[in-house]
Every structure is written in structure tokens, then in C-alpha cells.
């Protein structure tokens, strides 16, 4: 989820903690739990600091080790220890439990997005992305704001409103999961251009009933579309290039980081007087007829690397950044 949603969830879990009699009975404990759940709901995204080492390192590692199984315990221990130092005589296990819930809930909700996490580390480095909930879901965000407001102005006690909120959200997640599975598993029946071996992936959007479609062909090419009003509208086809320059590009660290992260990469190649430009795109992220999540490497005619870029960028900015003087 986005940082704003994780933040309101942190406050929401602090309200939910009032169902714990130990938390509800002591304002000092409830304050410590509030700080702990807010920090816990943000902690796994501390790897955003990897941007300082470059986009390639960030893309390869974001939502990786920081969202792993060991990290759940590490973040919980660090935050709880800080709270025990800052507050005296806290009930250790009650505070640690709510901090752990916040950290674990962060990782759990990220599994439902398209970006995904490596939550199964250290047992597997596979990126787990269930493509069920958009990175910003208005239902989740707005429902938390309403509940937090009602709590803050004392309209409803937190031990009443937040169990209701999270029960409703549990039902919402179950419904979205079922609906996504139902639609995705039946897409081939609605596609008049279906061919044996085609694989369909339904990608959530900001709108609840509008989905993006990625159809992966047996030849490795992709067809992109939109599912809306119970109909499929195909909007683009990507033909992935095959060339020695494409193969050579995989040896560049930026391209390797990009390919490590995504299994929806498609290579485009452009010839120039000075050599080759190989652009890898992630077809899951189509916006305004462009694919802004890219990894690009420039090579001379002998396939020596000249320049590179990986990350989110528009065509115009990319051309400016990677301009090669000839």
C-alpha cells in the first residue's frame, strides 16, 4: 500500500488495541501502543532509503528483506525496545504484540498489490504479488479516516468502532480476492482472440470495477487491455525484441536488477548511428499509452555499455537524460 494508507492503518490498529484490557486501562500504555503501531506500520518501508544508493539497488531490494519473515521479528524488537526505553514499566508482551501486528499487517496488505513483496524470505526469493488491491484503495483509506475521526471526537469508543472496521475490511478483502479470481479465471471465455497457451493476469486500478489485463502469449509477447463493464478492450501489443544487443544488455547491473524484480519485462531495441538503445519495460505499468517503469542501457556497436537508467520516467525526460553526444 502507499505510505498514507499504512499511516492511517497504524492509527487504526492503535484504536483496535483498546480491545486489550491492559491497553485500555492505562493511558501511558495506550500512548506507547499508538506510537508503536504507527512506527510498525511504516517500518518495513524504511528500505526506501536505498534510493540513496541508486535506483537499481532500490528496485532490486525494496520490499525484499525488509518485508521478510525475519524482518517481522527484527522490526518488532527494535520498536518495542525503543518504547521500553522511552516509557517506564510497560507491559512488554502486550506492547510487543501490537507492534508485531502492525508490522505484519503492513507486509500482509502489500501482498495484495501488483508490486508485491519477498515475504517468504529466507525460504524463497520469489516476488509474491496477488494483484487484488490497488496500491491506493479509497475504500480502505476513507473507512480508516472516518473511524479515526469518530474516535478523535468521541462519537464512538475505539473498542467498538475499530473491531467493526476491521471485520468489514476482512469481508472486503475476501470479496475482492474471490472477485479477482472469478474474473481472471474466466477471461479466456470472453476473449474472442484467445489462443491455447495464453495466460491472463488481471491488474487492479483505482476504480473498483475497472481492471487492466496483461495477456502473455506463448511466444513471450504481451497484449494489454482493459476489463470494464463486463467487456474486454485490447489497447496495445508489445513485441519483445530478440537481438544480440538484448542478450548483452542482461549483463548490465541495472538491467539485471530490473529483471530480478519483474517477470513481465519486454525488451525494445532502437538502432542509432552510435550503436543500440535497449529499453526493458514492465508491461504491468501502462499509463497514458506509455510504460514509465523502465530499464534502459545504451551500447556502442561493439556492445560496450555507454549509459543506463532504471526507474520511473517519461519518454521526454529519458531522452534528455540518456542523450549521447555523437
N, C-alpha and C positions, 0 to 999 in steps of 0.2 A: 504494500500500500504506500501511498505518498506520506510524507512526513507529517502533514497536517492531520491526516486520519489517524496515524499512530499516536499523535499527541492527544487527540480527544479520547481515544481508546484508553490511554494512560489515566486520564481523569475519570473515565467511566469505570475502570477497574477499581480505582480508589473508592468510588461510590459503592460498587458491588461489595467491597471489603467490609462494609458495615453489617453484612450478614454474619460476620465473625464476631461473636460477643466480646472477645478480647480487644478487638479494634474499636468497636462501637463504644466501649466503656471508658476509654481513655483518649482524650484529645491529643495528647502527645504521641501516642501510638498511631492514631489515625493520621496525624500530620506526617509522621515518618513514613507510613504506608503510602500516602499520597505522593510524597517525593520519590519513593521507591518505585511505584508503578509508572509514574511519568518518565523517570530515568530508564526503567526497564523497558518501556515501550519504545524508547529511542535507541537504546544501547547497541543492538545489532547493526544499526546503520552507521556506527562510528567508523566503519571502513570507508566511508565517503572521503576521509582524509587521504586515502590512497590516490586521490586525484592529484595531490601534490607531487607524486612520483610519476605522473603521466597517465594519459587516458588508457593506454594499453594495459598497464598494471591494474588500473581501477576496474576496467571492464572484465578482465580475467578473474579478479578476486572479489568484486562486490557481490554480496550475498553468498559468499563462499564459506570460508572458515568461520566468519563472524556469525553465520546462521547455522552452524553445525551442532551436532548433539553435545560435544564437549563444551561448546561456547555457551549453551544454555546454563550450564553449571558455573562456568567462569564468570559470566556477566552477573549472575545472581550473587555469587560470592563477593565480587568486587563492590557491588552496590550495597549489599547488606553490611559488609564490613565498614563501608563509609558511613552508613546510617548508625551503626553501633558506636562508632567513634563520635559522631555528631550529637547523638542523643544518648542519655543515660538510662540504664535499666529497661531497655526494650525487650519484649518477649521475642527472643531470637528466631524461633522456628515459625512463629506467626508472620513476622515481617519477611523472613526469607521466602515463605510460601507465596505471599502475594507478589513479591518481586519476581519470583520464578514464573508465576502465572503470567505476568506482564511480558517478560522476555519470551516465553514460549508462545504466547498469543501473537506476538509480533511475527515470529517465524511461521506460525501456522497460517496466518492470514496471507503472508507473502507467497505461500504455496499455490494460492488460488489465482495468482496473477499470471500474465504472459511472461514476464521477465524470469520468474522462478528463483529457486534457491538450491544450494547444495546441502539441504537439511539432513541428508543421510550420511554425511561425512561422520566418522572416518571409514565407514563401511563401503561407501560408494561416492564417486565424484560426479555422478550423474546430476544434471540440472533438472530439478523437478518443477514443472510449471503446468498447472492444470487448466489454465485458460478459461476460468469460470467467472472471476470477478475482475472488473476493470481496476486499474491501479488507483483510480479515484472513483469511488462508488457513492453517489449522492444519498442513497438510502442509508448507508452505514454512517456517513458523516453527519447528515442532518438529524438523524434519530439520536445520535450522541449529543449534538448541540441542544436539542430540545430537552433531553433528560438532564443534562448538566445545568441548563437554565432553571428547570423546575426545582432541582436540588438547591441551587445557589440562592433562590428567592424563597425557599422553604415552603413551596407549594406541596411537595411530596417528600416523604422521608427517603433517604437513599436506599435503605434496606428494602423498600417497596418498589421504587421506580426502576432500579438497575437490574434486579432479577427479571422483571418484566421485559426490559430492553433486551437483555442477552438471551432470554428464551425466544423472543421474537426474531432476533438475529440468527439464532441457531436454526429456526424454521426457514428463514430466508436463505441461508447457506445451503440447506438441504434441498430447497426448491430450485435454487439456481443450479446446483450440481445435477439434479435429475433433469432439469430442462435442457441444460447444455448437452448431457449425454443423449437425451432423446433426439434433439435436433441433429447433432453431429452424426449419430449412427444411422440417420435416415436421409442424409443429404444426397447420397448417390441415387436415391429413388426420385429426387426432384431435379436431378441434373440430366438434361437431355443429351449432354456431351460426355456422359460417364463412359469410361473405358476400363476394362478389367485391370486391376492393379493400382488404380488411382486411390490416393489416400487423402482424406479431408480433415482439416483442422479448423475448428470454429473459434474465433478470437473475439473476446468481449470488447464492447465500446462503451462510451459514456452513457449511451441510451440503452435502456434495459432490453428492448426488443429489436435492436439492430446489432448485427454481428458481422465481422469481417470473416471471409473464408480464404483459407490457403489450401489449394489442391496441388498435391505433389504428384507429378507424373512419374511413371516408371523410368523414364529417361533422365530424371533428375531435374527437369524444368518445373516451373511453378506457374499456376494460374491463380489470379487473385480476383476475389469477388466480394459481394455484399449480400447478406441474407436479411431481408426486410419484408414485412407484410406477407410472410409465408412464401416468398419468391426469391430466387437466386438471380443476381445480376452480375455477370462477369465483366470486369473492368480493365484487366491487364494480364499480359502473359510475359513471363521472363524467360528468355532463352539463355541458359548458362553457358558461357564460353569455354571452349576446350582449346588450349594452345600451350606451347612450352613456357610462355611467359606466365600463364596462370599457374602452372605447376611450380615454377620458380618462385612465384610470389609467396607460396605457402611456407617458404623457409624464412621469411621476414618475421621478426618477433611480433610486430603489430598485427600482421595477418594471422599468425599462429594464435595470438590471444583472442582475436575475434572468432576464429573457427573453433576454439576451445569452448567458447561461450554458447554458440548457436549451431543448431543442426538445420537451420533454414537459410543458409548462406548460398548466394548465387553470384557467380563471377561475371563481370562485364569487362571487356577489353577495348581499348581505343589505341589506334596507331597514331604516332606523331613523327615528325621529321627526326626528332632526337631519340625516339625509342617507343616505349609502351607505357600505357597507364592501365593498371589492373584495379578495378573497383569491385570490392565484395560488398554486397548489400544483404541486409536481413529483411526478407520479404514480409515478415510479420508486421513491420512498422511502416505501412504505407500511409502517407499524408499528403494531400493535395497533389496527387499524381507523382509524388516523389518518394524515394526511400532514403530518409535522412540519417538512418543508422548505418554507417559505412566504415569500411577499412580500405584505404587506398594506398597503393605503392607505385612509384614512378621508377622505371628502369630504362637504361640505355639499350642500344641494340644488341649489346653483349650480355644483357640481363643482369647488369650490375645495378644495385639499388641507388637511387638518387635522392628520393624524399618519400615521406609517408605521412599518413594521418589516420587516426581511428577515433570514432566517436560520432556525436550528433552534429550534423552540419548541412546547410543548404548548398545547392549547386554553385551559386554565385560566390559564396564565401570559400567553398572548397577550391574553386578555380583560382581565386586570389591567393589562397594560402599555398597551393601547390604549383604555382606558376614557375615554369622552368625557363630560364633565360637561354635563348639559343643564339 
